[in-house]
Amino acid sequence: MDQDQIIQKIVEEVLLRMKSNPSDQTLGNQCPPTKSGETAQSSSWADSLLPSDLANYIDHTLLKPEASKEQIDVLCDEAAKYHFYSVCVNSSWVEYCVRKLGGTGVKTCAVVGFPLGAMDSRAKSFEARTAISNGASEIDMVLNVGAMKANDIKTVREDMLAVRRACRQGILLKVILETCLLTDNEKVLACQIAKDIGADFVKTSTGFNKEGATVADVALMRRIVGPKMGVKASGGIRSFEDAIKMLKAGANRLGTSASVAIVTAQKGSSNY
């Protein structure tokens, strides 16, 4: 049996298991989320959450190319005020955010290969290493979507590994799938590869494409990676209600620029 046949067999088995056993215990709605990615069994945990309880699950995000220093200052000030888990920024802002957030307990997360994921793996690795040396605690890398669409598993895996190797011990790696561009089979494979290479999270979206996180995609990703790996929902999460739906589906981290609206039970107006 060649590699393609093995891959297809795995995909078929996973999809068959999902279809035949929709109440599988790897479903995220059985598991309350934690910031590290590990989960524990509990029932109806999300129903008791208040808006302010969500702060520690949120990567407060500003990734637009025209972001100014003043806007980054606001991002950091809000993160410190509301105790968000991290700020998520482009790598050029990492060093500044780390200094700005010193002593607050808020981490700095850097995106890598963002938003296309189409650059050389060596460039992604360099960007990750630079961000980490500047103080980033977490790296959100974009999958090589073109290679995934072409079923070039070797390239997809090597691309992820290049960034994984750049992340020293204690640095979390999230792999952004850009789910709106992938078939369910491709999502399954991407999750399996990310889990296999030792990524800490899989993440739905960049927020820069035609669609962001969906409940269906989050639930699928949680089923594939199981209860001990992280799932980050990002893109289009604008309200407390949106956030709760994602957590119930299996997310244990949320990427959003509507963070303040979410924790104050308002309605945000952001695509990310």
Order of alpha helices (4+ residues) and beta strands (2+ residues): alpha-beta-alpha-beta-alpha-beta-alpha-beta-alpha-alpha-beta-alpha-beta-alpha-beta-alpha-beta-alpha
